[in-house]
Each structure stands twice: as C-alpha cells, then as structure tokens.
Amino acid sequence: MRPSLESWQRFQNLSAPSRSLVVEAAAALGMTWLGLRIVGLRNWMRAVDWFLAWPVEAVRSADSALARALAVARFQDSAARHLFVPTNCLERSLALCWLLKRRGIAAQLRLGARKDQGRFEAHAWVEVCGTVLNDVAAPDLSFAPFA
C-alpha cells in the first residue's frame, strides 16, 4: 500500500517520540524482511539476539509493560501497512518482538500450526503478559503453539 497524503499528514502530527517509533518499526520490518531472505530464520534470530544485548529502555511494572507493548504494536502495525514490501506474520512478529525487547518488555514470540481442510498452516504472533498483541483473531485458539 502506498502512503497517501493523509497518511503523511497523520505521521507529521505525531509527537517526535511516536514518529521515531514508527521509523524504527519500519526499519525493523524492512531489516527482518531482508534478513530472513539473506541469512534465514535461525541466523536472523541469532543476529537479533546479539543486537538485543543492549536494550534502550526499561519498564517498571507489568501493567505499564502491557500498555507500552500495545502502543508499540499499534505503531508497528501502521508501519507494516505502509511499508514498501508486504510482510507476513513471521516477519511482523519477529520485528515486534525486537522492538519490545529493546524497550525492556518481556515479549514472547509464539509459533503455531494447524491442519485446515488437509492443508498444513503455520502462524506467528507475539504475547506480553499472556495478551496477544499483533493478531486480532486470537491465534492460540485455532493454532496449536509449538513448545
């Protein structure tokens, strides 16, 4: 989806920290999209873990962590809708986990699978404090999470 003039105006009206978060989210999504295609999932996750050794923020309580996580997820979702390449659930979930962990939020990447009409389907989503952040369809109800 190409950004419209209205999208740019909404972006301009955001606070400086919010604009920074949207730019960081777009960069994380783009790097994840590219990283998965160049080095694969396992090596990309190692690279992200190395980078996460230096978080940028710390969160004090579970309530504030969840509220902050929901806000980050909203901004990341907006960035994903306007990104130059379409992203899938794995790319969006990996990038969201990265953004949250950089902020000291204990995010959990969940991978699940199901068989639907004879087809194997896989899905990825992110949880914080047991709350699914980036999937409105409550994936844990229809996808069996891997251990």
C-alpha positions as CSV (number, residue, x, y, z in Angstrom):
1,M,0.0,0.0,0.0
2,R,1.4,3.4,-1.0
3,P,1.3,6.1,1.7
4,S,-1.3,8.7,0.9
5,L,-1.1,12.4,1.6
6,E,-3.4,11.8,4.6
7,S,-1.0,9.2,6.0
8,W,1.9,11.6,5.7
9,Q,-0.1,14.3,7.5
10,R,-1.1,11.9,10.3
11,F,2.6,10.9,10.6
12,Q,3.6,14.6,10.8
13,N,1.1,15.2,13.5
14,L,2.6,12.5,15.8
15,S,4.8,13.5,18.6
16,A,8.6,13.2,18.0
17,P,8.9,10.0,20.1
18,S,6.0,8.5,18.2
19,R,7.4,9.4,14.8
20,S,10.7,7.9,15.9
21,L,9.0,4.7,16.9
22,V,7.2,4.4,13.5
23,V,10.5,4.9,11.7
24,E,12.2,2.3,14.0
25,A,9.3,-0.1,13.3
26,A,9.6,0.4,9.6
27,A,13.4,-0.2,9.8
28,A,12.9,-3.3,11.9
29,L,10.3,-4.7,9.5
30,G,12.5,-4.0,6.4
31,M,15.6,-5.4,8.0
32,T,13.7,-8.5,9.1
33,W,12.2,-9.0,5.6
34,L,15.6,-8.8,4.1
35,G,17.5,-10.7,6.8
36,L,15.2,-13.7,6.6
37,R,15.7,-13.9,2.8
38,I,19.5,-13.5,3.0
39,V,20.5,-15.5,6.1
40,G,17.4,-17.5,7.0
41,L,15.4,-17.7,10.2
42,R,17.9,-19.3,12.6
43,N,20.8,-16.9,11.7
44,W,18.5,-13.9,11.7
45,M,17.3,-14.8,15.2
46,R,20.9,-15.1,16.4
47,A,21.7,-11.7,14.9
48,V,18.7,-10.1,16.6
49,D,19.6,-11.8,20.0
50,W,23.1,-10.3,19.7
51,F,21.7,-6.8,18.9
52,L,19.2,-7.1,21.9
53,A,22.1,-7.3,24.3
54,W,21.7,-3.5,24.5
55,P,18.1,-2.6,25.4
56,V,17.2,1.1,25.1
57,E,14.6,1.3,27.9
58,A,13.4,-0.4,31.0
59,V,9.8,-1.0,32.1
60,R,8.9,-0.9,35.8
61,S,5.6,-2.8,36.1
62,A,3.6,-5.5,34.2
63,D,0.7,-3.0,33.7
64,S,2.9,-0.3,32.2
65,A,4.7,-3.0,30.1
66,L,1.4,-4.2,28.6
67,A,0.2,-0.7,27.9
68,R,3.5,0.2,26.3
69,A,3.5,-3.0,24.3
70,L,0.1,-2.4,22.9
71,A,1.1,1.1,21.8
72,V,4.3,-0.2,20.2
73,A,2.2,-2.9,18.4
74,R,-0.2,-0.3,17.0
75,F,2.6,1.9,15.6
76,Q,4.3,-1.2,14.2
77,D,1.1,-2.3,12.5
78,S,0.7,1.1,11.0
79,A,4.3,1.0,9.7
80,A,3.7,-2.5,8.2
81,R,0.6,-1.3,6.3
82,H,2.7,1.4,4.6
83,L,5.9,-0.5,4.1
84,F,7.4,-0.8,0.6
85,V,7.1,-4.6,0.7
86,P,4.3,-6.8,2.1
87,T,5.2,-8.6,5.3
88,N,3.9,-11.9,6.7
89,C,3.0,-12.8,10.2
90,L,6.5,-14.2,11.0
91,E,8.3,-11.0,9.8
92,R,5.9,-8.8,11.7
93,S,6.1,-10.9,14.9
94,L,9.9,-11.0,14.8
95,A,10.2,-7.3,14.3
96,L,7.6,-6.6,17.0
97,C,9.5,-8.9,19.5
98,W,12.7,-7.0,18.7
99,L,11.0,-3.6,19.3
100,L,9.5,-4.7,22.6
101,K,12.6,-6.4,23.9
102,R,14.7,-3.2,23.1
103,R,12.3,-1.4,25.5
104,G,12.8,-4.0,28.3
105,I,9.4,-5.6,27.7
106,A,9.4,-9.4,28.1
107,A,7.7,-10.3,24.8
108,Q,7.3,-13.9,23.7
109,L,7.3,-15.0,20.1
110,R,4.8,-17.8,19.5
111,L,4.8,-20.1,16.6
112,G,1.8,-22.4,16.0
113,A,0.4,-24.7,13.4
114,R,-2.9,-26.3,12.4
115,K,-4.3,-28.5,9.7
116,D,-7.2,-27.0,7.9
117,Q,-9.0,-28.9,5.2
118,G,-6.0,-31.2,4.7
119,R,-3.5,-28.2,4.5
120,F,-0.8,-27.5,7.0
121,E,-0.8,-23.9,8.1
122,A,1.7,-22.1,10.4
123,H,1.3,-18.8,12.1
124,A,3.4,-16.4,14.3
125,W,2.3,-13.9,16.9
126,V,3.6,-12.0,19.9
127,E,2.4,-12.2,23.5
128,V,3.1,-9.9,26.5
129,C,1.7,-10.9,29.9
130,G,-0.4,-13.5,28.2
131,T,-2.0,-11.0,25.9
132,V,-1.8,-11.4,22.1
133,L,-0.6,-8.1,20.7
134,N,-0.5,-8.4,16.9
135,D,-3.3,-10.7,16.0
136,V,-7.0,-9.9,16.4
137,A,-8.0,-13.5,15.6
138,A,-6.8,-15.0,18.9
139,P,-4.4,-17.4,17.2
140,D,-3.8,-19.5,20.3
141,L,-7.4,-20.8,19.9
142,S,-7.0,-22.0,16.4
143,F,-3.3,-22.7,16.1
144,A,-1.6,-25.2,18.4
145,P,1.6,-23.4,19.7
146,F,4.9,-25.2,19.5
147,A,6.6,-25.8,22.8
